[in-house]
Structure formats: C-alpha cells, structure tokens
Amino acid sequence: MHFDIIVPSSLQNPTSVCEFGLKYLKKKEILIKEFSSKESTLCHIERASKEVETEILKEGYFIIEMENCN
C-alpha cells in the first residue's frame, strides 16, 4: 500500500503527520500496530490544487492514494 499524506508546509511535526496516516488507514478498516516516520519519507514539496487546499483547510491533511489502496 502506498499513499501520500499532504499537509501544509507549516506542519513540521512528524507525529501529527503519522496520526493523519493512522486516521486514513482506520477509515479503510486497516488496523496496524505502528505507523511512524520510519515507514514514510518526505517525497517532495509543491503547490497544492484548490481541491487539495480545500480539504486541508477542512481536515488538516489530504491523502493521495498511489498503489493498492482499494
């Protein structure tokens, strides 16, 4: 499973980002014991689309499903 967690550039706390990942996995009914920055890396920084910005303002993050997320 591969997904990107998109957050505002002002969010510098890896623990918060990991909590967003756990929240996403819980919505998918996937229970895991640990999700930490060891399992994830900073990929890139870019300007978000309006759709992504709107969701970040609403939820604090946005998930882009990349591989095996269904």
N, C-alpha and C positions, 0 to 999 in steps of 0.2 A: 504494500500500500504506500502510495506516495501522494502527498498533498502539501501545498504551500499555505502557510499562515501569514496573511498580510496584515500588518499593524502600522499605526502611524510612526513616523521616524522619531517622534518624541518618546516613544515607549522603548526604554533601554533595559528593562528588567526581563531577563530570560525566563524567570519563573512564571511571570504573568503570561508570556507567550506560550509556554508549555501548558499552562492551565487552559488556554484557549484550545489547544490541541486536544486535551483530555475532554473538554466540553464537546468538541466536534465528534470525537470518537464515541462518546456516550450517546449522542444523537443518532449515530449509526448503529447503536447497540453493540459496540465492540468494547469489551472490557479488557483493560490491560493493567498490569501491576505498576508499571513505571513508564513515564514519558518525561524525558529530560533533555537538556541541551546536548547530551551525548548522542542522542538519536537524531538530532537535527543540526543544521548549519545555516548560516546566513548565506543565501544564494546571491541576491542582488537587490539593488535599490532603484526604483523607477517611480515615475508619476503614475498615480492610480487613476483609473477611469472614473467617470461620475458615478456609475453603478457601485463600484468598489468603495468610493469615498462615502456614499450614502449609507452603505452597510456598515462601514467602520464607525461612522457617527452614531449609528443606531446600536450596534452590538459591541463595538470596541475592536473588532477584527473582521477579517474576511477570509474564507477558505477557497482556494483554487484546487479542485480535485484533478490530479495529474494521472495516476495509474492505479488500477484495481480498487477503486473507491465505491463501486456499486455492489 
